[in-house]
Amino acid sequence: MDIKEAVEAAIAIGSKVVIPIHRFKADPQEFKRKVESKSNIKVVPLQTGEVYHLKW
């Protein structure tokens, strides 16, 4: 899945928060910009070993 397809999938799923993974050579910041410009979804690219705690 390329960035365009990943953006479409994230928006179609409709999550409140998305953590991009399996990005190989894709730029997670580009994904973040595109998703956040087209939706209210928060994109949280993590560094290796970084943890994100969801707030319920």
C-alpha distances in whole Angstrom, upper triangle without the diagonal:
4,7,8,6,6,10,10,9,12,14,14,15,18,18,21,19,15,15,12,11,9,9,11,12,10,13,13,16,14,12,15,17,15,15,18,20,18,19,22,19,20,17,18,17,19,21,21,24,24,24,24,26,25,28,30
4,6,5,6,9,10,11,12,14,15,16,18,19,21,19,16,15,12,12,10,9,10,10,8,10,11,14,11,10,13,15,13,13,17,18,17,18,21,18,19,16,18,16,19,20,21,24,24,25,24,27,26,29,30
4,5,5,6,9,10,10,12,14,15,16,17,18,17,13,13,10,11,11,9,11,10,7,8,9,11,8,6,10,11,9,10,13,14,13,15,18,15,16,13,15,14,17,18,20,23,22,23,22,25,24,27,28
4,5,5,6,9,10,11,12,14,16,17,19,18,15,16,13,15,14,12,15,14,11,12,12,13,10,8,11,12,9,9,13,13,12,14,17,15,17,15,17,17,20,22,24,26,25,26,24,27,26,28,29
4,5,5,6,9,10,10,12,14,16,18,17,14,15,13,14,13,12,15,15,12,14,13,15,13,10,13,14,11,11,15,15,13,15,18,16,17,15,18,17,20,22,24,26,25,25,24,26,25,27,28
4,5,5,6,9,10,10,12,13,15,14,11,11,9,10,11,10,13,14,11,12,11,13,11,8,11,12,10,9,13,14,13,13,16,13,14,12,14,14,16,19,20,23,22,22,20,22,21,24,25
4,5,5,6,9,10,11,12,13,13,10,12,10,13,14,12,16,16,12,12,11,12,10,7,9,10,7,6,9,10,9,10,12,10,12,11,14,14,17,20,22,24,22,22,20,22,21,23,24
4,6,5,6,9,10,12,14,14,12,14,13,15,16,15,18,19,15,16,15,16,14,10,12,13,10,8,12,12,10,10,13,12,14,14,17,17,20,23,25,27,26,25,23,25,23,25,25
4,5,5,6,9,10,13,13,11,13,12,13,14,14,17,19,15,17,15,17,15,12,13,15,12,10,13,15,12,12,14,12,14,13,16,16,19,22,23,25,24,23,21,22,20,23,23
4,6,5,6,7,10,9,7,10,10,12,14,14,18,19,15,16,13,15,14,10,11,13,11,7,10,12,10,9,11,8,10,10,12,14,17,20,21,23,21,20,18,19,17,19,20
4,5,5,7,10,11,10,13,13,16,18,17,21,21,18,18,16,16,15,12,12,13,10,7,10,11,8,7,9,8,11,11,15,16,19,23,25,26,24,23,20,21,19,20,21
4,5,9,12,13,12,15,15,17,19,19,22,23,20,21,18,20,18,15,15,17,14,11,13,15,11,10,12,11,14,14,18,19,22,25,27,28,26,25,22,23,20,22,22
4,6,9,11,10,13,14,16,17,18,22,23,20,21,18,20,19,15,15,17,15,12,14,16,13,12,12,10,13,13,16,18,20,24,25,26,24,22,20,20,17,19,19
4,7,9,9,13,14,17,19,20,23,25,21,21,18,19,19,15,15,16,14,11,12,14,12,9,9,8,11,12,15,17,20,23,25,26,24,22,19,19,16,17,16
4,5,7,10,12,15,18,19,22,24,21,20,17,18,18,15,14,16,15,11,12,15,13,10,9,7,9,10,12,15,17,21,22,23,20,18,15,15,12,13,13
4,7,10,13,16,19,20,24,25,22,21,17,17,18,15,13,15,15,11,11,14,13,10,7,5,6,9,11,14,16,20,22,22,19,17,14,13,10,11,11
4,7,10,13,16,17,21,22,19,18,14,15,16,13,11,14,14,11,10,14,14,11,9,6,5,6,7,10,12,16,18,18,16,14,10,11,9,10,12
4,6,9,13,13,17,18,15,15,11,12,14,10,9,12,12,9,10,14,14,12,11,7,6,5,6,8,11,14,16,17,15,13,11,12,11,13,15
4,6,10,11,14,16,14,13,9,11,13,10,9,13,14,11,12,16,16,15,14,10,9,6,5,6,7,11,12,13,11,11,9,11,11,14,16
4,7,7,11,12,10,10,7,10,11,8,9,12,12,11,13,16,16,15,16,12,11,7,7,6,8,11,12,14,13,13,12,15,15,18,20
4,5,9,11,10,11,9,12,13,11,12,16,16,14,17,19,20,19,19,16,15,11,10,8,9,10,10,13,13,13,13,16,17,20,22
4,6,9,9,11,10,14,14,12,14,18,17,16,19,22,22,22,22,19,18,14,14,11,12,12,12,15,15,16,17,20,20,24,26
4,6,5,7,7,11,11,10,12,15,15,15,17,19,20,20,22,18,17,14,13,10,11,12,12,16,16,17,18,21,21,25,27
4,6,9,10,13,13,13,15,18,18,18,21,23,23,24,25,22,21,17,16,13,14,13,13,17,18,20,21,24,25,28,30
4,7,9,12,11,12,15,16,16,18,20,22,22,24,25,22,21,18,17,14,15,15,15,19,19,22,22,26,27,30,32
4,6,9,8,8,11,13,13,14,17,18,19,20,22,19,18,15,15,12,14,14,15,19,19,21,21,24,24,28,30
4,5,5,7,9,10,11,13,14,16,17,19,20,17,16,13,13,10,12,13,15,18,17,19,19,23,23,26,29
4,5,5,6,9,10,10,12,14,16,16,17,14,13,9,9,6,9,10,13,16,15,16,16,19,19,22,25
4,5,5,6,9,10,10,12,14,15,16,14,12,9,9,7,11,12,15,18,16,18,17,20,20,22,25
4,5,5,6,9,10,11,13,14,16,14,13,11,12,11,14,15,18,21,20,21,20,23,23,25,27
4,6,5,6,8,10,11,12,14,12,11,8,10,9,13,15,17,20,19,19,18,21,20,22,24
4,6,5,6,8,10,11,11,9,8,5,8,8,12,14,17,19,17,18,16,18,18,20,22
4,6,5,6,9,10,11,11,10,9,11,11,15,17,20,23,20,21,19,21,21,22,24
4,6,5,6,9,11,10,11,10,13,13,17,19,22,25,23,23,21,23,22,23,25
4,6,5,6,8,7,8,7,11,12,16,19,22,23,21,21,19,20,19,20,22
4,5,5,6,6,6,7,11,12,16,19,22,24,21,21,18,20,18,19,21
4,6,8,9,10,11,14,16,19,22,25,27,25,24,22,23,22,22,24
4,7,8,11,12,16,17,21,24,27,29,26,26,23,24,22,23,24
4,5,9,10,14,16,20,23,26,27,25,24,21,21,19,19,20
4,6,9,13,16,19,22,25,26,23,22,18,19,16,16,17
4,6,10,13,16,19,22,23,20,19,15,16,14,14,15
4,6,10,13,16,19,20,17,15,12,13,11,13,15
4,6,10,13,16,17,14,14,11,13,12,14,17
4,6,10,13,14,11,10,8,11,11,13,16
4,7,10,12,9,10,10,13,14,17,19
4,7,8,6,7,8,12,13,16,19
4,6,5,8,10,14,16,19,23
4,6,9,12,15,18,21,24
4,7,10,13,16,19,22
4,7,10,13,16,19
4,7,10,13,16
4,6,9,13
4,6,9
4,6
4
